[in-house]
Amino acid sequence: MDSAIEKMTYEEKDKRLQEILQRLDRSGTPIDKIADDAREAAALIRSMNETLTKARKELTDVFAELEKMQKDERV
C-alpha cells in the first residue's frame, strides 16, 4: 500500500476518494489519468475497508468484555 495513504486519516482518505470520483465523472479526463485515479481509488478503498474491519473487531471485543463484566456482576 502507498505510504502516503497509510499516513492519512480515514476522513482524509474519504475526502481524497470523493475528489477522485468527481474527477472520474467529468468527461475529458485523459485515459492515463483515469487509470492512475482508478488505482489510487482502489488503494484508498482497501485501506478504508481495513480500518473499518479493525474498528469493528475492536468494538466487538470491547462490547464482549462489557457484557462479560455485566454478567459477572450479576453472579
C-alpha positions as a Markdown table, in Angstrom:
| # | Residue | x | y | z |
|---|---|---|---|---|
| 1 | Met | 0.0 | 0.0 | 0.0 |
| 2 | Asp | 1.1 | 3.5 | -0.7 |
| 3 | Ser | 2.9 | 5.0 | 2.3 |
| 4 | Ala | 1.1 | 8.4 | 1.7 |
| 5 | Ile | -2.2 | 6.6 | 2.0 |
| 6 | Glu | -1.1 | 4.8 | 5.2 |
| 7 | Lys | -0.4 | 8.2 | 6.8 |
| 8 | Met | -3.8 | 9.6 | 6.0 |
| 9 | Thr | -6.7 | 9.6 | 8.4 |
| 10 | Tyr | -9.9 | 7.8 | 7.5 |
| 11 | Glu | -11.6 | 11.2 | 6.8 |
| 12 | Glu | -8.7 | 12.4 | 4.6 |
| 13 | Lys | -8.9 | 9.1 | 2.6 |
| 14 | Asp | -12.7 | 9.6 | 2.2 |
| 15 | Lys | -12.2 | 13.2 | 1.0 |
| 16 | Arg | -9.5 | 12.1 | -1.5 |
| 17 | Leu | -11.7 | 9.3 | -2.8 |
| 18 | Gln | -14.6 | 11.8 | -3.3 |
| 19 | Glu | -12.2 | 14.1 | -5.3 |
| 20 | Ile | -11.1 | 11.2 | -7.5 |
| 21 | Leu | -14.7 | 10.1 | -8.1 |
| 22 | Gln | -15.7 | 13.6 | -9.0 |
| 23 | Arg | -12.8 | 13.9 | -11.5 |
| 24 | Leu | -13.7 | 10.5 | -13.0 |
| 25 | Asp | -17.3 | 11.7 | -13.5 |
| 26 | Arg | -16.1 | 14.6 | -15.7 |
| 27 | Ser | -15.6 | 13.9 | -19.3 |
| 28 | Gly | -12.4 | 14.9 | -20.9 |
| 29 | Thr | -10.1 | 13.3 | -18.3 |
| 30 | Pro | -7.1 | 11.8 | -20.1 |
| 31 | Ile | -7.2 | 8.0 | -20.2 |
| 32 | Asp | -3.8 | 7.7 | -18.5 |
| 33 | Lys | -5.1 | 9.8 | -15.6 |
| 34 | Ile | -8.2 | 7.7 | -15.4 |
| 35 | Ala | -6.1 | 4.6 | -14.9 |
| 36 | Asp | -4.0 | 6.3 | -12.2 |
| 37 | Asp | -7.1 | 7.6 | -10.5 |
| 38 | Ala | -8.7 | 4.1 | -10.5 |
| 39 | Arg | -5.6 | 2.6 | -9.0 |
| 40 | Glu | -5.4 | 5.2 | -6.3 |
| 41 | Ala | -9.2 | 4.9 | -5.6 |
| 42 | Ala | -8.8 | 1.1 | -5.2 |
| 43 | Ala | -5.9 | 1.6 | -2.7 |
| 44 | Leu | -7.9 | 4.1 | -0.7 |
| 45 | Ile | -10.9 | 1.7 | -0.6 |
| 46 | Arg | -8.8 | -1.2 | 0.5 |
| 47 | Ser | -7.2 | 0.9 | 3.3 |
| 48 | Met | -10.6 | 2.3 | 4.4 |
| 49 | Asn | -12.0 | -1.2 | 4.5 |
| 50 | Glu | -9.1 | -2.4 | 6.6 |
| 51 | Thr | -9.7 | 0.5 | 9.0 |
| 52 | Leu | -13.4 | -0.3 | 9.3 |
| 53 | Thr | -12.7 | -4.0 | 9.8 |
| 54 | Lys | -10.2 | -3.3 | 12.6 |
| 55 | Ala | -12.6 | -0.9 | 14.3 |
| 56 | Arg | -15.4 | -3.4 | 14.1 |
| 57 | Lys | -13.2 | -6.1 | 15.7 |
| 58 | Glu | -12.1 | -3.7 | 18.4 |
| 59 | Leu | -15.7 | -2.6 | 19.2 |
| 60 | Thr | -16.8 | -6.2 | 19.2 |
| 61 | Asp | -14.1 | -7.1 | 21.7 |
| 62 | Val | -15.0 | -4.1 | 23.9 |
| 63 | Phe | -18.7 | -4.9 | 23.9 |
| 64 | Ala | -17.9 | -8.6 | 24.7 |
| 65 | Glu | -15.8 | -7.5 | 27.6 |
| 66 | Leu | -18.5 | -5.2 | 28.9 |
| 67 | Glu | -21.1 | -7.9 | 28.6 |
| 68 | Lys | -18.8 | -10.3 | 30.5 |
| 69 | Met | -18.4 | -7.7 | 33.2 |
| 70 | Gln | -22.1 | -7.2 | 33.5 |
| 71 | Lys | -22.7 | -11.0 | 33.8 |
| 72 | Asp | -20.0 | -11.3 | 36.4 |
| 73 | Glu | -21.6 | -8.5 | 38.5 |
| 74 | Arg | -25.0 | -10.4 | 38.5 |
| 75 | Val | -23.4 | -13.6 | 39.9 |
